[in-house]
Amino acid sequence: MPISKPDQQFWCGKKVFLTGHTGFKGSWMSLWLSSMGAQVCGYSLAPVTSPSMYQRCRVFEDIVSHFADIRDAEKLSSAINEFQPDIVFHLAAQALVLPSYADPVETYGTNVMGTLNLLEAVRKSSGARAVVVVTSDKCYENQERVAPYVETDPMGGYDPYSSSKGCAEILTKAYTQSYFNSAEHDQHRVAIASARAGNVVGGGDWSENRLVPDLVQSLCKNAVVDIRRPNAIRPWQHVLEPLGGYIKLAEKLVEDGKDFIGGWNFGPGDEDTITVGEIAKMFLDIWGSGELNMAKQPPVLHEATLLRLDSTKSRERLGCFPVWNVRKTMIETANWYKANMVNVDMKEFTLAQITKYQEDAEQD
């Protein structure tokens, strides 16, 4: 089956409401959608890292931005009502495991109540035809099994972050069944889906306690890189892989409505589901320098050791096959950070990477 790309003609002129637009994934998504001619309205807190991709790539030049908290239901609802979007992408989240242990209330408030506020705002508004709620591969009740997780597996989560994402999935399903049921799609005309992606990497991520940002910061300081979970297995993919999936999913939700409602996995092939230690060594090899310190003892706080996704559904029904393998992903990621170090125009560089990704998809 050929790889399916976003349809630029579909997106030209579409009004898209995007939560989390100042974050790592949200900034990439904003640039991609804007480059296809979509009118993007972003809703998010101001960038939480310095530097941030939002600033380095001047994302604000091409979109309307609202700086507000997703937990503020009144402001969120007002922003959606004012913009009257055709399509909604919900990416705003507290997105890290370790901070969820330190502040579980914020994590559940953002990831669960924020999702509730978004869905309730859509319910009370009119015009939106499609909603894609982005959660995480960690939403599943992880049994540390070898078999990959499929969309029908139970939701769960050991730590507050993973649990909050499982809760967001359950909430999304409840709203879909209660207010946007597929059997009544001809009446309400709203199609909702959730998207679960594996570990994403790419240029522009400066978050704490993430592998690639930690590697880059240590390399820039000529410091040894500490790897706290070298044996943990994760499904690694470039950030453009799941974003392209979210975009194709939204297209299908608009075009075919009820046939694409529900949960969707977006992950790499088994060959790209490798350990943290392996991916760190690969990145240093590509970078051309650096030294790793592999932890001998596991950290005190629990994080899943083994996690795989089964993405058969998104491949067969959406045509979302991986474009860049893990090595190509790390090459493009290293190229981004190296370009940033020498003050290249990072907006143009990022848009060029998006174009290159789409060209490579056409060749596969």
C-alpha positions as CSV (number, residue, x, y, z in Angstrom):
1,M,0.0,0.0,0.0
2,P,1.4,3.5,-0.9
3,I,2.2,6.0,1.8
4,S,-0.6,8.5,2.2
5,K,0.4,12.2,2.5
6,P,-1.6,15.1,3.8
7,D,-3.8,16.6,1.1
8,Q,-2.7,20.3,0.7
9,Q,-5.8,21.1,-1.3
10,F,-8.0,19.8,1.5
11,W,-6.3,22.1,4.1
12,C,-6.1,25.3,2.1
13,G,-8.5,27.7,3.8
14,K,-9.6,25.3,6.5
15,K,-10.0,26.8,10.0
16,V,-8.0,24.8,12.5
17,F,-8.1,25.2,16.3
18,L,-4.9,23.8,17.8
19,T,-4.3,23.5,21.6
20,G,-0.7,23.2,22.7
21,H,0.6,25.2,19.7
22,T,3.6,26.6,21.6
23,G,5.0,23.1,22.5
24,F,7.4,20.9,20.6
25,K,4.8,18.9,18.6
26,G,2.4,21.8,18.4
27,S,5.0,24.1,16.8
28,W,5.8,21.5,14.1
29,M,2.0,21.0,13.6
30,S,1.4,24.8,13.3
31,L,4.1,25.2,10.7
32,W,2.9,22.2,8.7
33,L,-0.7,23.2,8.6
34,S,0.1,26.9,7.9
35,S,2.4,25.8,5.0
36,M,-0.6,24.1,3.4
37,G,-2.8,27.2,3.6
38,A,-4.8,26.4,6.8
39,Q,-5.9,29.2,9.1
40,V,-4.6,28.2,12.5
41,C,-5.7,29.5,15.8
42,G,-3.5,28.3,18.7
43,Y,-4.5,28.0,22.3
44,S,-1.7,27.3,24.9
45,L,0.4,28.5,27.7
46,A,3.3,30.7,26.7
47,P,6.4,28.6,25.8
48,V,7.7,26.8,28.9
49,T,11.3,26.4,27.7
50,S,13.9,28.8,26.7
51,P,14.9,28.5,24.0
52,S,11.6,27.2,22.4
53,M,10.8,26.0,18.9
54,Y,7.8,28.4,18.9
55,Q,10.2,31.4,19.2
56,R,13.1,30.0,17.1
57,C,10.9,29.1,14.2
58,R,8.7,32.2,14.5
59,V,5.5,30.1,14.6
60,F,3.6,33.2,15.7
61,E,4.0,34.9,12.3
62,D,1.5,32.7,10.5
63,I,-1.2,32.0,13.1
64,V,-3.5,33.6,15.7
65,S,-2.3,32.8,19.3
66,H,-4.2,32.7,22.5
67,F,-2.0,32.4,25.6
68,A,-4.2,30.8,28.2
69,D,-4.6,27.7,30.3
70,I,-6.5,24.7,29.0
71,R,-8.0,24.4,32.5
72,D,-9.7,27.7,32.1
73,A,-13.0,26.4,30.6
74,E,-14.6,29.9,30.0
75,K,-11.6,31.3,28.1
76,L,-11.2,28.1,26.1
77,S,-14.9,28.0,25.1
78,S,-14.9,31.7,24.2
79,A,-11.8,31.2,22.0
80,I,-13.5,28.3,20.1
81,N,-16.8,30.2,19.7
82,E,-15.0,33.2,18.4
83,F,-12.9,31.3,15.9
84,Q,-15.5,28.8,14.7
85,P,-13.1,26.1,13.6
86,D,-13.7,23.4,11.0
87,I,-11.2,21.0,12.7
88,V,-9.8,20.8,16.3
89,F,-6.5,19.2,17.3
90,H,-6.0,18.8,21.0
91,L,-2.3,18.6,21.8
92,A,-2.1,20.6,25.0
93,A,-0.8,18.5,27.9
94,Q,1.6,17.9,30.8
95,A,3.6,15.5,28.7
96,L,6.3,14.0,31.0
97,V,6.4,11.1,33.4
98,L,8.8,12.5,36.1
99,P,7.0,15.9,36.6
100,S,3.7,13.9,37.0
101,Y,5.2,12.3,40.2
102,A,6.2,15.8,41.5
103,D,2.8,17.4,40.7
104,P,0.0,14.9,40.0
105,V,-2.7,17.5,40.6
106,E,-1.4,19.7,37.7
107,T,-1.0,16.6,35.5
108,Y,-4.5,15.3,36.0
109,G,-5.9,18.9,35.9
110,T,-4.3,19.6,32.5
111,N,-4.6,16.2,30.9
112,V,-8.0,15.2,32.1
113,M,-9.9,18.3,33.0
114,G,-8.3,20.1,30.1
115,T,-9.6,17.4,27.7
116,L,-13.0,17.7,29.4
117,N,-13.0,21.5,28.9
118,L,-12.1,21.0,25.2
119,L,-14.8,18.5,24.5
120,E,-17.4,20.4,26.4
121,A,-16.5,23.6,24.4
122,V,-16.9,21.7,21.1
123,R,-20.2,20.3,22.3
124,K,-21.6,23.8,23.1
125,S,-20.2,25.3,19.9
126,S,-21.1,24.7,16.3
127,G,-19.1,24.3,13.1
128,A,-16.4,21.8,14.1
129,R,-16.6,18.7,11.9
130,A,-13.6,16.8,13.3
131,V,-11.8,16.6,16.6
132,V,-8.5,14.7,17.1
133,V,-7.6,14.2,20.8
134,V,-3.9,13.4,21.1
135,T,-3.0,11.2,24.1
136,S,0.0,8.8,24.3
137,D,1.2,5.3,23.9
138,K,1.4,5.2,27.7
139,C,-2.4,5.3,28.0
140,Y,-2.6,1.5,27.9
141,E,-2.6,-0.7,30.9
142,N,1.1,-1.7,30.4
143,Q,1.8,-5.2,31.4
144,E,5.4,-5.0,30.1
145,R,4.5,-7.7,27.5
146,V,6.3,-8.4,24.3
147,A,3.2,-8.3,22.2
148,P,2.4,-4.7,21.0
149,Y,-0.7,-2.9,22.2
150,V,-3.8,-2.6,19.9
151,E,-6.5,0.0,20.0
152,T,-8.9,-2.2,21.8
153,D,-6.6,-3.0,24.7
154,P,-7.6,-1.7,28.2
155,M,-6.6,1.8,29.3
156,G,-4.6,2.2,32.5
157,G,-1.3,3.6,33.7
158,Y,1.1,3.0,36.6
159,D,2.3,6.6,37.1
160,P,0.2,9.8,37.2
161,Y,1.1,10.8,33.7
162,S,0.2,7.5,32.1
163,S,-2.9,7.2,34.2
164,S,-4.0,10.7,33.2
165,K,-3.7,9.8,29.5
166,G,-5.7,6.6,30.1
167,C,-8.4,8.8,31.8
168,A,-8.4,11.2,28.8
169,E,-9.0,8.3,26.5
170,I,-11.9,7.0,28.6
171,L,-13.3,10.5,28.8
172,T,-13.1,11.0,25.0
173,K,-14.9,7.7,24.4
174,A,-17.6,8.7,26.9
175,Y,-18.2,12.0,25.2
176,T,-18.2,10.4,21.8
177,Q,-20.8,7.8,22.8
178,S,-22.9,10.3,24.8
179,Y,-23.0,13.4,22.5
180,F,-21.3,12.5,19.2
181,N,-22.4,8.9,18.7
182,S,-21.6,7.5,15.3
183,A,-25.1,6.2,14.8
184,E,-26.3,9.8,14.9
185,H,-23.5,11.3,12.9
186,D,-25.9,12.5,10.2
187,Q,-27.6,14.8,12.8
188,H,-24.6,16.2,14.8
189,R,-22.0,16.0,12.0
190,V,-19.1,15.8,14.5
191,A,-16.5,13.0,14.3
192,I,-14.1,12.5,17.2
193,A,-11.0,10.3,17.3
194,S,-8.1,9.8,19.7
195,A,-4.5,9.4,18.6
196,R,-1.8,7.5,20.5
197,A,1.8,7.8,19.4
198,G,5.1,6.4,20.5
199,N,8.2,8.3,21.6
200,V,8.8,11.2,19.2
201,V,12.1,13.0,18.5
202,G,13.0,15.9,16.2
203,G,14.6,19.3,16.2
204,G,13.2,22.0,18.5
205,D,12.6,20.0,21.7
206,W,14.2,21.5,24.8
207,S,12.1,19.7,27.4
208,E,13.7,18.5,30.5
209,N,14.1,14.7,31.1
210,R,13.8,13.9,27.4
211,L,16.5,11.9,25.8
212,V,17.5,14.0,22.7
213,P,17.3,17.4,24.5
214,D,19.5,16.0,27.3
215,L,21.9,14.6,24.7
216,V,22.2,17.9,22.8
217,Q,22.6,20.0,26.0
218,S,25.4,17.7,27.3
219,L,27.1,17.6,23.9
220,C,27.1,21.4,23.7
221,K,28.9,21.5,27.1
222,N,31.3,18.6,26.3
223,A,29.8,16.8,29.2
224,V,29.2,13.1,29.8
225,V,25.6,12.2,29.1
226,D,23.9,10.3,31.8
227,I,21.4,7.7,30.6
228,R,19.1,6.7,33.4
229,R,17.2,3.8,31.7
230,P,19.5,2.4,29.0
231,N,17.6,-0.9,28.7
232,A,14.1,0.6,28.4
233,I,12.5,-0.2,25.0
234,R,10.5,2.4,23.2
235,P,8.9,2.9,19.8
236,W,11.0,5.8,18.3
237,Q,9.8,8.0,15.5
238,H,10.4,11.4,14.0
239,V,7.8,13.9,15.1
240,L,6.5,14.3,11.6
241,E,5.4,10.7,11.5
242,P,2.6,10.9,14.0
243,L,1.7,14.5,13.0
244,G,1.2,13.3,9.5
245,G,-1.1,10.6,10.9
246,Y,-3.1,13.1,12.9
247,I,-3.6,15.3,9.8
248,K,-4.7,12.3,7.6
249,L,-7.0,11.1,10.4
250,A,-8.6,14.6,10.5
251,E,-9.1,14.5,6.7
252,K,-10.9,11.2,7.0
253,L,-13.0,12.3,9.9
254,V,-14.3,15.2,7.8
255,E,-14.7,13.2,4.6
256,D,-16.0,9.9,5.9
257,G,-17.2,10.9,9.4
258,K,-18.4,8.0,11.5
259,D,-16.2,5.4,9.8
260,F,-13.0,6.8,11.4
261,I,-14.3,7.6,14.9
262,G,-12.3,5.9,17.8
263,G,-8.7,5.3,18.9
264,W,-5.7,5.1,16.5
265,N,-2.1,4.0,17.1
266,F,0.8,5.7,15.3
267,G,4.1,4.0,15.8
268,P,7.2,2.8,13.9
269,G,8.0,-0.7,12.8
270,D,9.4,-3.3,15.1
271,E,12.9,-2.7,13.8
272,D,12.7,0.9,15.2
273,T,11.5,-0.2,18.6
274,I,14.9,-0.2,20.3
275,T,16.5,0.6,23.7
276,V,17.3,4.0,25.1
277,G,20.9,3.0,25.2
278,E,20.9,2.0,21.5
279,I,19.3,5.2,20.4
280,A,21.7,7.3,22.5
281,K,24.7,5.6,21.0
282,M,23.3,6.1,17.5
283,F,22.8,9.8,18.1
284,L,26.4,10.3,19.4
285,D,27.7,8.4,16.4
286,I,25.8,10.7,14.0
287,W,26.8,13.8,16.0
288,G,30.5,12.7,15.8
289,S,31.4,13.1,19.5
290,G,30.2,12.6,23.1
291,E,30.4,10.1,25.9
292,L,27.7,8.2,27.6
293,N,27.3,7.0,31.2
294,M,24.9,4.2,31.4
295,A,23.1,3.9,34.7
296,K,23.8,0.6,36.5
297,Q,20.8,0.8,38.9
298,P,17.3,1.6,37.9
299,P,15.9,4.9,39.1
300,V,13.6,4.9,42.2
301,L,10.6,6.2,40.3
302,H,8.8,3.7,38.1
303,E,8.7,4.1,34.4
304,A,7.7,1.4,31.9
305,T,10.6,-0.7,30.6
306,L,8.9,-2.3,27.6
307,L,6.3,-0.6,25.4
308,R,5.3,-1.4,21.8
309,L,2.4,-0.3,19.6
310,D,0.5,-2.2,16.9
311,S,-0.1,0.4,14.2
312,T,-1.8,-2.0,11.7
313,K,-5.0,-0.1,11.8
314,S,-3.5,3.3,10.8
315,R,-1.4,1.7,8.1
316,E,-4.2,-0.3,6.5
317,R,-7.0,2.3,6.8
318,L,-5.0,5.6,6.6
319,G,-2.0,4.6,4.7
320,C,0.3,5.9,7.4
321,F,3.5,3.9,6.9
322,P,6.8,5.1,8.4
323,V,8.7,7.3,6.0
324,W,12.0,7.8,8.0
325,N,13.6,4.9,9.8
326,V,15.2,5.5,13.2
327,R,18.6,6.2,11.8
328,K,17.3,8.7,9.3
329,T,15.2,10.2,12.1
330,M,18.3,10.8,14.2
331,I,20.3,12.2,11.3
332,E,17.6,14.8,10.6
333,T,17.3,15.6,14.3
334,A,21.0,16.1,14.7
335,N,21.0,18.3,11.5
336,W,18.3,20.5,13.0
337,Y,20.2,21.1,16.3
338,K,23.5,21.7,14.5
339,A,21.8,24.2,12.1
340,N,20.4,26.0,15.2
341,M,23.8,26.3,16.7
342,V,25.1,28.3,13.8
343,N,22.1,30.7,13.7
344,V,20.5,29.3,10.5
345,D,16.9,30.6,9.8
346,M,15.2,27.8,11.7
347,K,11.8,28.5,10.3
348,E,13.0,28.0,6.8
349,F,15.1,25.0,7.8
350,T,12.1,23.4,9.5
351,L,9.8,24.0,6.6
352,A,12.5,22.5,4.3
353,Q,12.6,19.4,6.5
354,I,8.8,19.1,6.2
355,T,9.1,19.4,2.4
356,K,11.8,16.8,2.4
357,Y,9.8,14.4,4.5
358,Q,6.8,14.7,2.1
359,E,9.1,14.2,-0.9
360,D,10.6,11.0,0.7
361,A,7.0,9.8,1.3
362,E,6.3,10.1,-2.4
363,Q,9.4,8.0,-3.3
364,D,8.6,5.1,-1.0
